[in-house]
Amino acid sequence: MTERTHQVDPKLLEILVCPLTKGPLEYDREGQRLISRRAGLAFPIRDGIPILLPDEAESLEDTEAGR
């Protein structure tokens, strides 16, 4: 099964912030996630919808160590 990548609206990316730090998020198109460097978390994007729930986020240390 191939995973589809969705484009996130650039205007949406301009207004989204990390729910924990209120800091900026970086869009990782390949990984389909939004990254908060300040919080050290990666929030998933599912079907083009950013899931900005702390319980759904992965630690950047864990995800980058596994790559």
N, C-alpha and C positions, 0 to 999 in steps of 0.2 A: 504494500500500500504506500503510495507516495504522499508526502505531506505537502499541502498547499501553503504557499506563503501569501499573506495578505499585505497590502500596502496600507499603512496607517496615514490618515489625513495629516499633512504637515501643519495645518492650522490647529488641529487637536494637540499635536505634539508641543506646540508653542505654549499652550495653557496648562498642560498636565504637569503636576509636580509629585514628588514622592510624598505619600501619605504620612510618613513618619517624620521626615526632616523638612518637608516643604521646599526642598531643593530641586534642582533640575534633573531631568531624566534623559538618558541617551537611548536612542533607538538602535537596537541590534536587529537588522533586517534578517540576517542569516539565522540567528537564534530565535527569532520571533519573540523578543522580550524587550522590556524597558529596564534600563540599568540605573540604579541610584548608587553612585560612587560613595556618597557621604554615608549612606546606610549600609553599604556593602551588600546590597540585595539586587536580585534580578526578578522583575515581575513578568509573568507570562502574558503573551498575547494569544488569545484563542479565537479563531474565526474572525480575526480583525478587531477584536475587542480587548483592550488592555484590562487585565485583572489586577487592580491595585489594592489587593487585600494582603496585609502582612502575612497572614497564615498561608497564602498561596505562593509567596515569594521564596526564592532559593538563595542561599548564601553565595556570594561571588567566589569566596574561597573554595567552596565545594564544587561549583560548576566549572571554574577555571582549572582546578586541579584535575578534573576528570576529562579535560579536553586533550 
